[in-house]
Amino acid sequence: MNQEAVKAALTDCIDHAKNEGVLLGEMLERLGKAGFCFAALLLAVPFVQPFSLGPLTVIGGLTFTVIGWQMGRGRISPALPKQATRLNIHGVGWVRVLEFCQSILKFCNKFTRVRKEHWVTGDRGESLVGWLILSGGLLLAMPMASLPFNNSLPALMIVFACIGWLERDGLMVIISIGWGIATLLYFAAVAVAFFFFGSQILTWISQWWPFK
């Protein structure tokens, strides 16, 4: 039912986006609990590409954190800041994003199925997915010097968590956790590299600096 509700919402959003547009808050009210994963999936898609989106990354990360916190705490429907709920989904850009979301769900239908349901059902499963979205948002908001893939990995974590809940596929949630681990390893490797090269640069400067 969650998947069908989101599919219908995406189709409705595309129709409205091609015409007068529709407010994000209105769509979320129609979806109820499915609105958490709908909003997270919709907002995560632009971050999957490998390049940093600058300040939008921090804003997006904090939005995911709010969505994940509310879902993890068992709210019935998402309550976003007024600026987010008044976001008008309209224009060619949004149409492309929505159509890409549709493509993701259609593609996922080829390999997703109901399995490992204990990962995604009941209050425990809903809470787990909520905390995964929250964690992905925090990782997305971390300042990592606009490095390649620092958006993609947390965004994929969020996308797979949402797909897992919508499709009732616990394996997708496990993969989401894997993306989270990959993100942490990537950030750790970057931090180590910065520390190593930074130390080397400081050593080189100290050797060649004329005023000691």
JOMO-V63483 format. One record per backbone hydrogen bond with DSSP energy under -1.0 kcal/mol. CO is the residue of the C=O (numbers start at 1). NH is the residue of the N-H. E is the energy in kcal/mol with one decimal. If there is no record, write none. Layout:
co=CO nh=NH e=E
co=CO nh=NH e=E
//
This chain:
co=1 nh=5 e=-2.3
co=2 nh=6 e=-2.1
co=3 nh=7 e=-2.6
co=4 nh=8 e=-2.4
co=5 nh=9 e=-2.1
co=6 nh=10 e=-2.8
co=7 nh=11 e=-2.3
co=8 nh=12 e=-2.4
co=9 nh=13 e=-2.8
co=10 nh=14 e=-2.6
co=11 nh=15 e=-2.1
co=12 nh=16 e=-2.3
co=13 nh=17 e=-3.3
co=14 nh=18 e=-1.7
co=16 nh=19 e=-1.2
co=16 nh=21 e=-3.0
co=17 nh=91 e=-2.1
co=22 nh=89 e=-2.9
co=23 nh=27 e=-1.5
co=24 nh=28 e=-2.1
co=25 nh=29 e=-1.8
co=26 nh=30 e=-1.3
co=27 nh=31 e=-1.3
co=28 nh=32 e=-1.5
co=31 nh=34 e=-1.4
co=32 nh=35 e=-1.5
co=33 nh=36 e=-1.5
co=34 nh=38 e=-2.1
co=35 nh=39 e=-2.8
co=36 nh=40 e=-2.4
co=37 nh=41 e=-2.6
co=38 nh=42 e=-2.5
co=39 nh=43 e=-2.5
co=40 nh=44 e=-1.7
co=41 nh=45 e=-1.4
co=44 nh=47 e=-1.5
co=45 nh=48 e=-1.6
co=50 nh=149 e=-2.4
co=53 nh=56 e=-1.4
co=54 nh=57 e=-1.8
co=55 nh=59 e=-2.0
co=56 nh=60 e=-3.0
co=57 nh=61 e=-2.6
co=58 nh=62 e=-2.4
co=59 nh=63 e=-2.0
co=60 nh=64 e=-2.5
co=61 nh=65 e=-1.9
co=62 nh=66 e=-2.0
co=63 nh=67 e=-2.5
co=64 nh=68 e=-3.1
co=65 nh=69 e=-2.3
co=66 nh=70 e=-2.3
co=67 nh=71 e=-2.4
co=68 nh=72 e=-2.9
co=69 nh=73 e=-1.5
co=70 nh=75 e=-2.3
co=71 nh=74 e=-1.3
co=81 nh=85 e=-2.3
co=82 nh=86 e=-1.9
co=84 nh=87 e=-1.5
co=85 nh=25 e=-2.4
co=87 nh=24 e=-2.1
co=88 nh=90 e=-1.2
co=91 nh=95 e=-2.0
co=92 nh=96 e=-2.3
co=93 nh=97 e=-1.9
co=94 nh=98 e=-2.9
co=95 nh=99 e=-2.6
co=96 nh=100 e=-2.1
co=97 nh=101 e=-2.0
co=98 nh=102 e=-2.2
co=99 nh=103 e=-2.3
co=100 nh=104 e=-2.3
co=101 nh=105 e=-2.2
co=102 nh=106 e=-2.6
co=103 nh=107 e=-2.7
co=104 nh=108 e=-2.7
co=105 nh=109 e=-1.5
co=107 nh=110 e=-1.4
co=108 nh=111 e=-1.3
co=108 nh=112 e=-2.7
co=115 nh=170 e=-3.2
co=116 nh=119 e=-2.1
co=117 nh=120 e=-1.8
co=117 nh=121 e=-2.1
co=121 nh=125 e=-1.7
co=122 nh=126 e=-2.3
co=123 nh=127 e=-2.5
co=124 nh=128 e=-2.4
co=125 nh=129 e=-2.3
co=126 nh=130 e=-2.2
co=127 nh=131 e=-2.4
co=128 nh=132 e=-2.0
co=129 nh=133 e=-2.3
co=130 nh=134 e=-2.3
co=131 nh=135 e=-2.7
co=132 nh=136 e=-2.6
co=133 nh=137 e=-2.1
co=134 nh=138 e=-2.3
co=135 nh=139 e=-2.4
co=136 nh=140 e=-2.2
co=137 nh=141 e=-1.9
co=144 nh=147 e=-1.1
co=147 nh=150 e=-1.4
co=149 nh=153 e=-1.8
co=151 nh=155 e=-2.1
co=152 nh=156 e=-2.7
co=153 nh=157 e=-1.7
co=154 nh=158 e=-2.0
co=155 nh=159 e=-2.8
co=156 nh=160 e=-2.5
co=157 nh=161 e=-1.6
co=158 nh=162 e=-2.4
co=159 nh=163 e=-2.6
co=160 nh=164 e=-2.4
co=161 nh=165 e=-1.8
co=162 nh=166 e=-2.7
co=163 nh=167 e=-2.8
co=164 nh=169 e=-2.1
co=168 nh=115 e=-1.3
co=170 nh=174 e=-1.9
co=171 nh=175 e=-2.4
co=172 nh=176 e=-2.1
co=173 nh=177 e=-2.1
co=174 nh=178 e=-1.9
co=175 nh=179 e=-2.3
co=176 nh=180 e=-1.9
co=177 nh=181 e=-2.3
co=178 nh=182 e=-2.6
co=179 nh=183 e=-2.2
co=180 nh=184 e=-2.1
co=181 nh=185 e=-2.5
co=182 nh=186 e=-2.4
co=183 nh=187 e=-2.7
co=184 nh=188 e=-2.4
co=185 nh=189 e=-2.5
co=186 nh=190 e=-2.4
co=187 nh=191 e=-2.5
co=188 nh=192 e=-2.5
co=189 nh=193 e=-2.4
co=190 nh=194 e=-2.7
co=191 nh=195 e=-2.4
co=192 nh=196 e=-2.9
co=193 nh=197 e=-2.8
co=194 nh=198 e=-2.5
co=195 nh=199 e=-2.2
co=196 nh=200 e=-2.1
co=197 nh=201 e=-2.4
co=198 nh=202 e=-2.3
co=199 nh=203 e=-2.3
co=200 nh=204 e=-2.5
co=201 nh=205 e=-2.6
co=202 nh=206 e=-2.4
co=203 nh=207 e=-1.6
co=204 nh=208 e=-1.7
co=205 nh=209 e=-2.1
//
